[in-house]
């Protein structure tokens, strides 16, 4: 028999994956749509280059601010729930004790064992509060795993990295139509690699995750091409 770690199947480090994948995926698809759209109507390469660079960095800043505000709002909601539970424990202890009793009864505890568990969990205010937050609200930790600033930096930086991929061919000395094809090819390849990475932290297999992100790249390319045709005809 192997050691305890030989059979460990769950990779660690997944806390940062959501922020990174959010930024990478959004940057990849958004930038691809932009290149496919503007590349179909821009006659001057400098216009396309300037627009693409502006889109990459403006999108990164926007995503960073959005992720920061979302994480901070979530933290504020959690702190509000903690304050409410702490107040109710202090002012309505019997109601809160009965609420905790109902929660544990629903989990299958009855009789004297139920009374012992409730008595133990309500023995101190801190333990009582943690029990209410965990069992009523499903919150294991009072603080988020990542700070709003860290989450914003992760999402914003990942967006810039992902958005830079479809933009790279624009700088090559090739016709714009070829640059658009290369942009799609790069975005599709990177998207599939991201899908494989994502599969290590989810129940989806590598092939399914890769094809899912490939589909998003194809959809984004088709949308961008369609918009370029509409704008060009207009």
C-alpha positions as CSV (number, residue, x, y, z in Angstrom):
1,X,0.0,0.0,0.0
2,X,1.2,3.5,-0.8
3,X,1.6,6.4,1.5
4,X,-1.2,8.8,2.3
5,X,-0.3,11.2,-0.4
6,X,0.1,8.5,-3.1
7,X,-3.7,8.4,-3.8
8,X,-4.4,12.1,-3.4
9,X,-6.4,13.1,-6.5
10,X,-7.4,16.6,-5.7
11,X,-4.9,19.3,-6.9
12,X,-4.4,22.3,-4.6
13,X,-4.2,26.0,-5.6
14,X,-7.7,26.1,-7.0
15,X,-8.6,29.3,-5.1
16,X,-6.8,31.4,-7.6
17,X,-8.0,29.5,-10.7
18,X,-11.5,31.1,-10.8
19,X,-10.0,34.6,-11.0
20,X,-7.3,33.6,-13.5
21,X,-9.6,31.7,-15.8
22,X,-12.2,34.5,-15.6
23,X,-9.7,37.0,-16.8
24,X,-8.0,34.8,-19.4
25,X,-11.1,33.6,-21.0
26,X,-12.8,37.0,-21.1
27,X,-9.6,38.6,-22.5
28,X,-9.1,35.9,-25.1
29,X,-12.6,36.0,-26.5
30,X,-13.2,39.7,-26.1
31,X,-9.9,40.6,-27.9
32,X,-10.6,38.0,-30.6
33,X,-14.0,39.5,-31.3
34,X,-12.4,43.0,-31.5
35,X,-9.7,41.9,-33.9
36,X,-12.1,40.0,-36.1
37,X,-14.5,43.0,-36.2
38,X,-12.1,45.9,-36.6
39,X,-9.7,43.9,-38.8
40,X,-12.5,43.5,-41.3
41,X,-13.2,47.2,-41.7
42,X,-9.9,48.9,-40.9
43,X,-7.9,49.9,-43.9
44,X,-5.0,51.2,-41.9
45,X,-2.9,48.8,-39.8
46,X,-2.0,51.6,-37.4
47,X,-5.6,52.1,-36.6
48,X,-6.1,48.4,-35.8
49,X,-2.9,48.3,-33.7
50,X,-3.9,51.3,-31.7
51,X,-7.4,50.1,-31.2
52,X,-6.3,46.6,-30.2
53,X,-3.8,47.9,-27.6
54,X,-6.4,50.3,-26.2
55,X,-8.9,47.5,-25.9
56,X,-6.4,45.2,-24.2
57,X,-5.4,47.7,-21.5
58,X,-8.8,49.4,-21.1
59,X,-10.4,45.9,-20.7
60,X,-7.8,44.9,-18.2
61,X,-8.4,48.0,-16.0
62,X,-12.2,47.5,-16.3
63,X,-12.0,43.8,-15.3
64,X,-9.7,44.6,-12.4
65,X,-12.1,47.2,-11.1
66,X,-15.1,45.0,-11.6
67,X,-13.5,42.0,-9.8
68,X,-12.4,44.3,-7.0
69,X,-15.8,45.7,-6.4
70,X,-17.5,42.3,-6.7
71,X,-15.1,40.8,-4.1
72,X,-15.5,43.7,-1.8
73,X,-19.3,43.6,-2.0
74,X,-19.3,39.9,-1.2
75,X,-17.1,40.6,1.8
76,X,-19.4,43.4,3.0
77,X,-22.4,41.1,2.6
78,X,-20.7,38.4,4.8
79,X,-19.8,41.0,7.4
80,X,-23.4,42.2,7.5
81,X,-24.6,38.7,8.1
82,X,-22.1,38.2,10.9
83,X,-23.2,41.4,12.6
84,X,-26.9,40.4,12.3
85,X,-26.3,36.9,13.8
86,X,-24.1,38.4,16.6
87,X,-26.9,40.8,17.5
88,X,-29.6,38.1,17.4
89,X,-27.6,35.8,19.6
90,X,-27.2,38.6,22.1
91,X,-30.8,39.8,22.0
92,X,-32.8,36.7,21.0
93,X,-30.9,33.7,22.4
94,X,-33.8,31.3,22.8
95,X,-35.0,31.9,19.2
96,X,-31.4,31.4,17.9
97,X,-30.9,28.3,20.0
98,X,-34.2,26.8,18.6
99,X,-33.1,27.7,15.1
100,X,-29.9,25.8,15.6
101,X,-31.8,22.9,17.1
102,X,-34.0,22.7,14.0
103,X,-30.9,22.7,11.8
104,X,-29.3,19.8,13.6
105,X,-32.5,17.9,13.8
106,X,-32.8,18.2,10.0
107,X,-29.3,16.6,9.9
108,X,-30.6,13.6,11.7
109,X,-29.7,14.3,15.4
110,X,-32.4,13.6,18.0
111,X,-33.0,13.1,21.7
112,X,-30.2,13.7,24.2
113,X,-27.5,13.8,21.5
114,X,-29.3,16.7,19.8
115,X,-29.4,18.5,23.2
116,X,-25.7,17.9,23.9
117,X,-24.7,19.2,20.4
118,X,-26.8,22.4,20.8
119,X,-25.5,22.9,24.3
120,X,-21.9,22.5,23.1
121,X,-22.3,24.8,20.1
122,X,-24.0,27.5,22.2
123,X,-21.6,27.3,25.2
124,X,-19.7,30.4,24.1
125,X,-20.7,33.4,21.9
126,X,-17.8,32.8,19.5
127,X,-18.6,29.1,19.0
128,X,-22.3,29.9,18.7
129,X,-21.7,32.5,16.1
130,X,-19.4,30.2,14.1
131,X,-22.1,27.5,14.3
132,X,-24.8,29.8,13.0
133,X,-22.6,31.1,10.2
134,X,-21.6,27.7,9.1
135,X,-24.8,25.7,9.5
136,X,-27.3,28.5,8.6
137,X,-25.4,30.4,6.0
138,X,-22.9,27.9,4.8
139,X,-19.9,30.1,5.5
140,X,-16.9,28.2,6.7
141,X,-14.6,31.3,7.0
142,X,-15.6,34.8,8.0
143,X,-13.0,36.2,5.7
144,X,-12.8,35.6,1.9
145,X,-10.0,33.4,0.7
146,X,-8.7,36.2,-1.4
147,X,-8.7,39.9,-0.7
148,X,-10.6,42.2,-3.1
149,X,-7.4,43.8,-4.2
150,X,-5.7,40.5,-4.9
151,X,-8.8,39.3,-6.8
152,X,-8.8,42.5,-8.9
153,X,-5.1,42.2,-9.7
154,X,-5.5,38.5,-10.7
155,X,-8.5,39.1,-13.0
156,X,-7.1,42.3,-14.5
157,X,-3.6,40.8,-15.2
158,X,-5.1,37.6,-16.5
159,X,-7.3,39.6,-18.9
160,X,-4.3,41.5,-20.3
161,X,-2.4,38.2,-20.9
162,X,-5.4,36.5,-22.5
163,X,-6.3,39.6,-24.6
164,X,-2.7,39.9,-25.9
165,X,-2.9,36.5,-27.6
166,X,-5.2,37.4,-30.5
167,X,-3.5,40.8,-30.9
168,X,0.0,39.5,-31.5
169,X,-0.6,38.6,-35.2
170,X,-1.6,42.2,-35.9
171,X,2.0,43.3,-35.4
172,X,3.3,40.8,-38.0
173,X,4.1,42.0,-41.5
174,X,1.3,40.0,-43.1
175,X,-2.0,41.1,-44.7
176,X,-4.8,41.9,-42.3
177,X,-6.8,38.9,-43.5
178,X,-4.0,36.6,-42.7
179,X,-3.5,38.3,-39.3
180,X,-7.2,37.6,-38.5
181,X,-6.7,34.0,-39.4
182,X,-3.6,33.8,-37.2
183,X,-5.5,35.5,-34.4
184,X,-8.2,32.9,-34.5
185,X,-5.7,30.1,-34.6
186,X,-3.8,31.4,-31.6
187,X,-6.9,32.1,-29.6
188,X,-8.3,28.6,-30.4
189,X,-5.0,26.9,-29.4
190,X,-4.7,28.8,-26.1
191,X,-8.4,28.3,-25.4
192,X,-8.0,24.6,-25.7
193,X,-4.9,24.7,-23.4
194,X,-6.9,26.6,-20.8
195,X,-9.6,24.0,-21.1
196,X,-7.1,21.3,-20.3
197,X,-5.9,23.3,-17.3
198,X,-9.5,23.9,-16.1
199,X,-10.2,20.1,-16.2
200,X,-7.7,19.5,-13.4
201,X,-9.9,21.5,-11.0
202,X,-13.3,20.4,-12.3
203,X,-15.3,17.2,-13.0
204,X,-15.1,17.7,-16.8
205,X,-12.5,15.8,-18.7
206,X,-9.7,17.5,-20.6
207,X,-11.2,16.9,-24.0
208,X,-14.6,18.3,-23.1
209,X,-13.2,21.3,-21.4
210,X,-10.9,22.0,-24.3
211,X,-13.7,21.7,-26.8
212,X,-15.9,23.9,-24.7
213,X,-13.4,26.8,-24.8
214,X,-12.7,26.1,-28.5
215,X,-16.4,26.5,-29.2
216,X,-16.3,29.9,-27.4
217,X,-13.4,31.0,-29.6
218,X,-15.2,29.9,-32.8
219,X,-18.4,31.6,-31.7
220,X,-16.4,34.8,-30.9
221,X,-14.7,34.7,-34.3
222,X,-17.9,34.2,-36.2
223,X,-19.6,37.0,-34.2
224,X,-16.7,39.4,-35.0
225,X,-16.6,38.4,-38.6
226,X,-20.3,38.9,-38.9
227,X,-20.1,42.4,-37.3
228,X,-17.3,43.4,-39.6
229,X,-19.5,42.4,-42.6
230,X,-22.4,44.4,-41.3
231,X,-20.4,47.5,-40.5
232,X,-18.5,47.3,-43.8
233,X,-21.7,47.1,-45.8
234,X,-23.2,49.9,-43.7
